[in-house]
Amino acid sequence: MSEPRAYMRHIRQLGYCSRGARKYFARHSMDWSAFLRDGIPCSTLEATGDGLMIQLAQRARETG
């Protein structure tokens, strides 16, 4: 079974600002275009230790 992934829909569900998320990805050397295209593994978000990214991963795990 593949690992759950977070997608833009999860960012929207949480009411996060896409501009802020894009800047966050850039600061942490995460590929925004790849995220939009393919999503991002929840474990990658959780490994940041950032509360907002952990919430994003949790939402993705809960809602698929």
PyMOL Python script that loads the backbone (N, CA, C, O; Angstrom):
from pymol import cmd

cmd.read_pdbstr("""\
ATOM      1  N   MET A   1       0.838  -1.178   0.000  1.00  0.00           N
ATOM      2  CA  MET A   1       0.000   0.000   0.000  1.00  0.00           C
ATOM      3  C   MET A   1       0.886   1.246   0.000  1.00  0.00           C
ATOM      4  O   MET A   1       1.884   1.309   0.718  1.00  0.00           O
ATOM      5  N   SER A   2       0.514   2.218  -0.801  1.00  0.00           N
ATOM      6  CA  SER A   2       1.330   3.427  -0.886  1.00  0.00           C
ATOM      7  C   SER A   2       1.007   4.379   0.272  1.00  0.00           C
ATOM      8  O   SER A   2      -0.065   4.327   0.875  1.00  0.00           O
ATOM      9  N   GLU A   3       1.961   5.230   0.546  1.00  0.00           N
ATOM     10  CA  GLU A   3       1.812   6.192   1.632  1.00  0.00           C
ATOM     11  C   GLU A   3       0.801   7.270   1.257  1.00  0.00           C
ATOM     12  O   GLU A   3       0.754   7.695   0.102  1.00  0.00           O
ATOM     13  N   PRO A   4      -0.009   7.716   2.216  1.00  0.00           N
ATOM     14  CA  PRO A   4      -0.940   8.812   1.926  1.00  0.00           C
ATOM     15  C   PRO A   4      -0.185  10.071   1.501  1.00  0.00           C
ATOM     16  O   PRO A   4       0.936  10.328   1.940  1.00  0.00           O
ATOM     17  N   ARG A   5      -0.829  10.835   0.643  1.00  0.00           N
ATOM     18  CA  ARG A   5      -0.233  12.075   0.130  1.00  0.00           C
ATOM     19  C   ARG A   5      -1.197  13.225   0.384  1.00  0.00           C
ATOM     20  O   ARG A   5      -2.416  13.051   0.382  1.00  0.00           O
ATOM     21  N   ALA A   6      -0.631  14.387   0.600  1.00  0.00           N
ATOM     22  CA  ALA A   6      -1.412  15.610   0.741  1.00  0.00           C
ATOM     23  C   ALA A   6      -1.448  16.316  -0.607  1.00  0.00           C
ATOM     24  O   ALA A   6      -0.481  16.296  -1.369  1.00  0.00           O
ATOM     25  N   TYR A   7      -2.582  16.936  -0.879  1.00  0.00           N
ATOM     26  CA  TYR A   7      -2.784  17.645  -2.140  1.00  0.00           C
ATOM     27  C   TYR A   7      -3.323  19.047  -1.860  1.00  0.00           C
ATOM     28  O   TYR A   7      -3.650  19.391  -0.724  1.00  0.00           O
ATOM     29  N   MET A   8      -3.406  19.829  -2.905  1.00  0.00           N
ATOM     30  CA  MET A   8      -3.906  21.188  -2.774  1.00  0.00           C
ATOM     31  C   MET A   8      -5.289  21.204  -2.142  1.00  0.00           C
ATOM     32  O   MET A   8      -5.599  22.127  -1.388  1.00  0.00           O
ATOM     33  N   ARG A   9      -6.116  20.232  -2.419  1.00  0.00           N
ATOM     34  CA  ARG A   9      -7.464  20.208  -1.834  1.00  0.00           C
ATOM     35  C   ARG A   9      -7.402  20.191  -0.309  1.00  0.00           C
ATOM     36  O   ARG A   9      -8.273  20.750   0.356  1.00  0.00           O
ATOM     37  N   HIS A  10      -6.380  19.555   0.239  1.00  0.00           N
ATOM     38  CA  HIS A  10      -6.236  19.516   1.695  1.00  0.00           C
ATOM     39  C   HIS A  10      -5.844  20.886   2.246  1.00  0.00           C
ATOM     40  O   HIS A  10      -6.302  21.282   3.318  1.00  0.00           O
ATOM     41  N   ILE A  11      -5.009  21.596   1.522  1.00  0.00           N
ATOM     42  CA  ILE A  11      -4.660  22.966   1.917  1.00  0.00           C
ATOM     43  C   ILE A  11      -5.928  23.817   1.942  1.00  0.00           C
ATOM     44  O   ILE A  11      -6.140  24.592   2.875  1.00  0.00           O
ATOM     45  N   ARG A  12      -6.759  23.675   0.931  1.00  0.00           N
ATOM     46  CA  ARG A  12      -8.002  24.449   0.858  1.00  0.00           C
ATOM     47  C   ARG A  12      -8.966  24.056   1.974  1.00  0.00           C
ATOM     48  O   ARG A  12      -9.609  24.919   2.572  1.00  0.00           O
ATOM     49  N   GLN A  13      -9.070  22.755   2.257  1.00  0.00           N
ATOM     50  CA  GLN A  13      -9.965  22.293   3.322  1.00  0.00           C
ATOM     51  C   GLN A  13      -9.613  22.911   4.670  1.00  0.00           C
ATOM     52  O   GLN A  13     -10.496  23.203   5.477  1.00  0.00           O
ATOM     53  N   LEU A  14      -8.330  23.108   4.908  1.00  0.00           N
ATOM     54  CA  LEU A  14      -7.886  23.690   6.168  1.00  0.00           C
ATOM     55  C   LEU A  14      -7.953  25.214   6.175  1.00  0.00           C
ATOM     56  O   LEU A  14      -7.740  25.843   7.212  1.00  0.00           O
ATOM     57  N   GLY A  15      -8.249  25.806   5.024  1.00  0.00           N
ATOM     58  CA  GLY A  15      -8.330  27.252   4.932  1.00  0.00           C
ATOM     59  C   GLY A  15      -6.971  27.927   4.902  1.00  0.00           C
ATOM     60  O   GLY A  15      -6.856  29.120   5.182  1.00  0.00           O
ATOM     61  N   TYR A  16      -5.938  27.160   4.561  1.00  0.00           N
ATOM     62  CA  TYR A  16      -4.598  27.732   4.461  1.00  0.00           C
ATOM     63  C   TYR A  16      -4.507  28.590   3.204  1.00  0.00           C
ATOM     64  O   TYR A  16      -5.178  28.323   2.207  1.00  0.00           O
ATOM     65  N   CYS A  17      -3.694  29.591   3.264  1.00  0.00           N
ATOM     66  CA  CYS A  17      -3.440  30.485   2.151  1.00  0.00           C
ATOM     67  C   CYS A  17      -2.482  29.807   1.168  1.00  0.00           C
ATOM     68  O   CYS A  17      -1.392  29.390   1.558  1.00  0.00           O
ATOM     69  N   SER A  18      -2.876  29.694  -0.092  1.00  0.00           N
ATOM     70  CA  SER A  18      -2.007  29.027  -1.067  1.00  0.00           C
ATOM     71  C   SER A  18      -0.714  29.806  -1.284  1.00  0.00           C
ATOM     72  O   SER A  18       0.336  29.205  -1.510  1.00  0.00           O
ATOM     73  N   ARG A  19      -0.775  31.126  -1.221  1.00  0.00           N
ATOM     74  CA  ARG A  19       0.433  31.939  -1.385  1.00  0.00           C
ATOM     75  C   ARG A  19       1.421  31.643  -0.243  1.00  0.00           C
ATOM     76  O   ARG A  19       2.621  31.489  -0.471  1.00  0.00           O
ATOM     77  N   GLY A  20       0.900  31.570   0.970  1.00  0.00           N
ATOM     78  CA  GLY A  20       1.745  31.257   2.120  1.00  0.00           C
ATOM     79  C   GLY A  20       2.315  29.853   2.032  1.00  0.00           C
ATOM     80  O   GLY A  20       3.475  29.624   2.376  1.00  0.00           O
ATOM     81  N   ALA A  21       1.499  28.912   1.571  1.00  0.00           N
ATOM     82  CA  ALA A  21       1.970  27.530   1.425  1.00  0.00           C
ATOM     83  C   ALA A  21       3.083  27.462   0.382  1.00  0.00           C
ATOM     84  O   ALA A  21       4.076  26.757   0.561  1.00  0.00           O
ATOM     85  N   ARG A  22       2.904  28.191  -0.689  1.00  0.00           N
ATOM     86  CA  ARG A  22       3.928  28.206  -1.743  1.00  0.00           C
ATOM     87  C   ARG A  22       5.250  28.763  -1.202  1.00  0.00           C
ATOM     88  O   ARG A  22       6.319  28.225  -1.491  1.00  0.00           O
ATOM     89  N   LYS A  23       5.171  29.835  -0.420  1.00  0.00           N
ATOM     90  CA  LYS A  23       6.375  30.408   0.178  1.00  0.00           C
ATOM     91  C   LYS A  23       7.013  29.438   1.158  1.00  0.00           C
ATOM     92  O   LYS A  23       8.237  29.325   1.218  1.00  0.00           O
ATOM     93  N   TYR A  24       6.183  28.736   1.929  1.00  0.00           N
ATOM     94  CA  TYR A  24       6.697  27.746   2.877  1.00  0.00           C
ATOM     95  C   TYR A  24       7.473  26.663   2.126  1.00  0.00           C
ATOM     96  O   TYR A  24       8.578  26.292   2.522  1.00  0.00           O
ATOM     97  N   PHE A  25       6.887  26.165   1.045  1.00  0.00           N
ATOM     98  CA  PHE A  25       7.552  25.135   0.247  1.00  0.00           C
ATOM     99  C   PHE A  25       8.899  25.643  -0.260  1.00  0.00           C
ATOM    100  O   PHE A  25       9.893  24.918  -0.216  1.00  0.00           O
ATOM    101  N   ALA A  26       8.935  26.878  -0.737  1.00  0.00           N
ATOM    102  CA  ALA A  26      10.186  27.442  -1.254  1.00  0.00           C
ATOM    103  C   ALA A  26      11.242  27.538  -0.151  1.00  0.00           C
ATOM    104  O   ALA A  26      12.402  27.188  -0.369  1.00  0.00           O
ATOM    105  N   ARG A  27      10.842  28.010   1.029  1.00  0.00           N
ATOM    106  CA  ARG A  27      11.789  28.138   2.151  1.00  0.00           C
ATOM    107  C   ARG A  27      12.367  26.801   2.572  1.00  0.00           C
ATOM    108  O   ARG A  27      13.488  26.736   3.076  1.00  0.00           O
ATOM    109  N   HIS A  28      11.610  25.736   2.367  1.00  0.00           N
ATOM    110  CA  HIS A  28      12.045  24.409   2.799  1.00  0.00           C
ATOM    111  C   HIS A  28      12.493  23.536   1.626  1.00  0.00           C
ATOM    112  O   HIS A  28      12.557  22.312   1.740  1.00  0.00           O
ATOM    113  N   SER A  29      12.797  24.173   0.512  1.00  0.00           N
ATOM    114  CA  SER A  29      13.300  23.491  -0.693  1.00  0.00           C
ATOM    115  C   SER A  29      12.390  22.350  -1.142  1.00  0.00           C
ATOM    116  O   SER A  29      12.859  21.298  -1.577  1.00  0.00           O
ATOM    117  N   MET A  30      11.092  22.573  -1.031  1.00  0.00           N
ATOM    118  CA  MET A  30      10.109  21.603  -1.522  1.00  0.00           C
ATOM    119  C   MET A  30       9.604  22.105  -2.867  1.00  0.00           C
ATOM    120  O   MET A  30       9.397  23.306  -3.047  1.00  0.00           O
ATOM    121  N   ASP A  31       9.409  21.204  -3.798  1.00  0.00           N
ATOM    122  CA  ASP A  31       9.015  21.552  -5.157  1.00  0.00           C
ATOM    123  C   ASP A  31       7.505  21.797  -5.236  1.00  0.00           C
ATOM    124  O   ASP A  31       6.717  20.851  -5.202  1.00  0.00           O
ATOM    125  N   TRP A  32       7.108  23.055  -5.341  1.00  0.00           N
ATOM    126  CA  TRP A  32       5.696  23.433  -5.382  1.00  0.00           C
ATOM    127  C   TRP A  32       5.001  22.845  -6.613  1.00  0.00           C
ATOM    128  O   TRP A  32       3.886  22.336  -6.508  1.00  0.00           O
ATOM    129  N   SER A  33       5.642  22.910  -7.761  1.00  0.00           N
ATOM    130  CA  SER A  33       5.029  22.376  -8.988  1.00  0.00           C
ATOM    131  C   SER A  33       4.791  20.878  -8.877  1.00  0.00           C
ATOM    132  O   SER A  33       3.752  20.378  -9.308  1.00  0.00           O
ATOM    133  N   ALA A  34       5.746  20.164  -8.302  1.00  0.00           N
ATOM    134  CA  ALA A  34       5.576  18.715  -8.107  1.00  0.00           C
ATOM    135  C   ALA A  34       4.438  18.452  -7.128  1.00  0.00           C
ATOM    136  O   ALA A  34       3.661  17.515  -7.311  1.00  0.00           O
ATOM    137  N   PHE A  35       4.341  19.281  -6.083  1.00  0.00           N
ATOM    138  CA  PHE A  35       3.246  19.137  -5.124  1.00  0.00           C
ATOM    139  C   PHE A  35       1.902  19.311  -5.825  1.00  0.00           C
ATOM    140  O   PHE A  35       0.988  18.510  -5.626  1.00  0.00           O
ATOM    141  N   LEU A  36       1.782  20.345  -6.637  1.00  0.00           N
ATOM    142  CA  LEU A  36       0.518  20.575  -7.336  1.00  0.00           C
ATOM    143  C   LEU A  36       0.180  19.420  -8.266  1.00  0.00           C
ATOM    144  O   LEU A  36      -0.986  19.050  -8.405  1.00  0.00           O
ATOM    145  N   ARG A  37       1.182  18.860  -8.892  1.00  0.00           N
ATOM    146  CA  ARG A  37       0.985  17.778  -9.857  1.00  0.00           C
ATOM    147  C   ARG A  37       0.730  16.439  -9.172  1.00  0.00           C
ATOM    148  O   ARG A  37      -0.186  15.708  -9.550  1.00  0.00           O
ATOM    149  N   ASP A  38       1.556  16.112  -8.145  1.00  0.00           N
ATOM    150  CA  ASP A  38       1.574  14.755  -7.594  1.00  0.00           C
ATOM    151  C   ASP A  38       1.235  14.648  -6.119  1.00  0.00           C
ATOM    152  O   ASP A  38       1.126  13.542  -5.589  1.00  0.00           O
ATOM    153  N   GLY A  39       1.065  15.791  -5.440  1.00  0.00           N
ATOM    154  CA  GLY A  39       0.904  15.748  -3.994  1.00  0.00           C
ATOM    155  C   GLY A  39       2.257  15.542  -3.335  1.00  0.00           C
ATOM    156  O   GLY A  39       3.292  15.525  -4.002  1.00  0.00           O
ATOM    157  N   ILE A  40       2.238  15.385  -2.011  1.00  0.00           N
ATOM    158  CA  ILE A  40       3.476  15.193  -1.259  1.00  0.00           C
ATOM    159  C   ILE A  40       3.213  14.156  -0.179  1.00  0.00           C
ATOM    160  O   ILE A  40       2.152  14.185   0.446  1.00  0.00           O
ATOM    161  N   PRO A  41       4.141  13.246   0.059  1.00  0.00           N
ATOM    162  CA  PRO A  41       3.927  12.238   1.099  1.00  0.00           C
ATOM    163  C   PRO A  41       3.716  12.894   2.465  1.00  0.00           C
ATOM    164  O   PRO A  41       4.395  13.857   2.820  1.00  0.00           O
ATOM    165  N   CYS A  42       2.778  12.362   3.206  1.00  0.00           N
ATOM    166  CA  CYS A  42       2.496  12.901   4.537  1.00  0.00           C
ATOM    167  C   CYS A  42       3.730  12.845   5.429  1.00  0.00           C
ATOM    168  O   CYS A  42       3.936  13.739   6.250  1.00  0.00           O
ATOM    169  N   SER A  43       4.541  11.823   5.282  1.00  0.00           N
ATOM    170  CA  SER A  43       5.740  11.708   6.125  1.00  0.00           C
ATOM    171  C   SER A  43       6.713  12.865   5.874  1.00  0.00           C
ATOM    172  O   SER A  43       7.417  13.288   6.790  1.00  0.00           O
ATOM    173  N   THR A  44       6.756  13.374   4.645  1.00  0.00           N
ATOM    174  CA  THR A  44       7.623  14.516   4.334  1.00  0.00           C
ATOM    175  C   THR A  44       7.148  15.749   5.089  1.00  0.00           C
ATOM    176  O   THR A  44       7.957  16.503   5.629  1.00  0.00           O
ATOM    177  N   LEU A  45       5.837  15.952   5.124  1.00  0.00           N
ATOM    178  CA  LEU A  45       5.288  17.085   5.855  1.00  0.00           C
ATOM    179  C   LEU A  45       5.526  16.937   7.350  1.00  0.00           C
ATOM    180  O   LEU A  45       5.906  17.897   8.021  1.00  0.00           O
ATOM    181  N   GLU A  46       5.305  15.752   7.865  1.00  0.00           N
ATOM    182  CA  GLU A  46       5.480  15.509   9.296  1.00  0.00           C
ATOM    183  C   GLU A  46       6.929  15.682   9.726  1.00  0.00           C
ATOM    184  O   GLU A  46       7.200  16.115  10.846  1.00  0.00           O
ATOM    185  N   ALA A  47       7.853  15.347   8.845  1.00  0.00           N
ATOM    186  CA  ALA A  47       9.279  15.450   9.162  1.00  0.00           C
ATOM    187  C   ALA A  47       9.736  16.900   9.336  1.00  0.00           C
ATOM    188  O   ALA A  47      10.800  17.147   9.904  1.00  0.00           O
ATOM    189  N   THR A  48       8.939  17.863   8.851  1.00  0.00           N
ATOM    190  CA  THR A  48       9.313  19.263   9.034  1.00  0.00           C
ATOM    191  C   THR A  48       9.204  19.673  10.499  1.00  0.00           C
ATOM    192  O   THR A  48       9.880  20.605  10.935  1.00  0.00           O
ATOM    193  N   GLY A  49       8.362  18.986  11.256  1.00  0.00           N
ATOM    194  CA  GLY A  49       8.140  19.348  12.649  1.00  0.00           C
ATOM    195  C   GLY A  49       7.262  20.584  12.817  1.00  0.00           C
ATOM    196  O   GLY A  49       7.007  21.010  13.943  1.00  0.00           O
ATOM    197  N   ASP A  50       6.804  21.154  11.727  1.00  0.00           N
ATOM    198  CA  ASP A  50       5.979  22.358  11.747  1.00  0.00           C
ATOM    199  C   ASP A  50       4.517  21.970  12.014  1.00  0.00           C
ATOM    200  O   ASP A  50       3.970  21.080  11.363  1.00  0.00           O
ATOM    201  N   GLY A  51       3.906  22.646  12.972  1.00  0.00           N
ATOM    202  CA  GLY A  51       2.541  22.321  13.356  1.00  0.00           C
ATOM    203  C   GLY A  51       1.543  22.404  12.223  1.00  0.00           C
ATOM    204  O   GLY A  51       0.658  21.554  12.118  1.00  0.00           O
ATOM    205  N   LEU A  52       1.665  23.416  11.366  1.00  0.00           N
ATOM    206  CA  LEU A  52       0.726  23.554  10.255  1.00  0.00           C
ATOM    207  C   LEU A  52       0.890  22.423   9.240  1.00  0.00           C
ATOM    208  O   LEU A  52      -0.094  21.924   8.693  1.00  0.00           O
ATOM    209  N   MET A  53       2.124  22.029   8.995  1.00  0.00           N
ATOM    210  CA  MET A  53       2.360  20.937   8.043  1.00  0.00           C
ATOM    211  C   MET A  53       1.912  19.590   8.632  1.00  0.00           C
ATOM    212  O   MET A  53       1.453  18.710   7.904  1.00  0.00           O
ATOM    213  N   ILE A  54       2.048  19.443   9.935  1.00  0.00           N
ATOM    214  CA  ILE A  54       1.570  18.225  10.593  1.00  0.00           C
ATOM    215  C   ILE A  54       0.045  18.157  10.502  1.00  0.00           C
ATOM    216  O   ILE A  54      -0.520  17.089  10.267  1.00  0.00           O
ATOM    217  N   GLN A  55      -0.617  19.300  10.690  1.00  0.00           N
ATOM    218  CA  GLN A  55      -2.075  19.335  10.534  1.00  0.00           C
ATOM    219  C   GLN A  55      -2.483  18.993   9.107  1.00  0.00           C
ATOM    220  O   GLN A  55      -3.473  18.295   8.890  1.00  0.00           O
ATOM    221  N   LEU A  56      -1.725  19.481   8.142  1.00  0.00           N
ATOM    222  CA  LEU A  56      -2.000  19.171   6.738  1.00  0.00           C
ATOM    223  C   LEU A  56      -1.879  17.675   6.492  1.00  0.00           C
ATOM    224  O   LEU A  56      -2.725  17.081   5.823  1.00  0.00           O
ATOM    225  N   ALA A  57      -0.839  17.071   7.026  1.00  0.00           N
ATOM    226  CA  ALA A  57      -0.654  15.628   6.872  1.00  0.00           C
ATOM    227  C   ALA A  57      -1.792  14.865   7.540  1.00  0.00           C
ATOM    228  O   ALA A  57      -2.282  13.882   6.984  1.00  0.00           O
ATOM    229  N   GLN A  58      -2.215  15.298   8.712  1.00  0.00           N
ATOM    230  CA  GLN A  58      -3.310  14.639   9.416  1.00  0.00           C
ATOM    231  C   GLN A  58      -4.596  14.722   8.613  1.00  0.00           C
ATOM    232  O   GLN A  58      -5.334  13.741   8.519  1.00  0.00           O
ATOM    233  N   ARG A  59      -4.872  15.897   8.027  1.00  0.00           N
ATOM    234  CA  ARG A  59      -6.065  16.056   7.209  1.00  0.00           C
ATOM    235  C   ARG A  59      -6.039  15.125   6.016  1.00  0.00           C
ATOM    236  O   ARG A  59      -7.045  14.503   5.677  1.00  0.00           O
ATOM    237  N   ALA A  60      -4.883  15.034   5.380  1.00  0.00           N
ATOM    238  CA  ALA A  60      -4.744  14.157   4.218  1.00  0.00           C
ATOM    239  C   ALA A  60      -4.960  12.699   4.618  1.00  0.00           C
ATOM    240  O   ALA A  60      -5.613  11.950   3.892  1.00  0.00           O
ATOM    241  N   ARG A  61      -4.425  12.297   5.753  1.00  0.00           N
ATOM    242  CA  ARG A  61      -4.608  10.921   6.229  1.00  0.00           C
ATOM    243  C   ARG A  61      -6.077  10.637   6.543  1.00  0.00           C
ATOM    244  O   ARG A  61      -6.575   9.544   6.278  1.00  0.00           O
ATOM    245  N   GLU A  62      -6.755  11.619   7.103  1.00  0.00           N
ATOM    246  CA  GLU A  62      -8.163  11.442   7.494  1.00  0.00           C
ATOM    247  C   GLU A  62      -9.115  11.403   6.300  1.00  0.00           C
ATOM    248  O   GLU A  62     -10.060  10.615   6.281  1.00  0.00           O
ATOM    249  N   THR A  63      -8.868  12.244   5.317  1.00  0.00           N
ATOM    250  CA  THR A  63      -9.833  12.410   4.229  1.00  0.00           C
ATOM    251  C   THR A  63      -9.423  11.766   2.918  1.00  0.00           C
ATOM    252  O   THR A  63     -10.224  11.656   1.990  1.00  0.00           O
ATOM    253  N   GLY A  64      -8.182  11.345   2.851  1.00  0.00           N
ATOM    254  CA  GLY A  64      -7.710  10.693   1.639  1.00  0.00           C
ATOM    255  C   GLY A  64      -7.486  11.581   0.468  1.00  0.00           C
ATOM    256  O   GLY A  64      -7.086  11.109  -0.596  1.00  0.00           O
TER     257      GLY A  64
END
""", "prot")
cmd.dss("prot")
cmd.show_as("cartoon", "prot")
cmd.util.cbc("prot")
cmd.orient("prot")
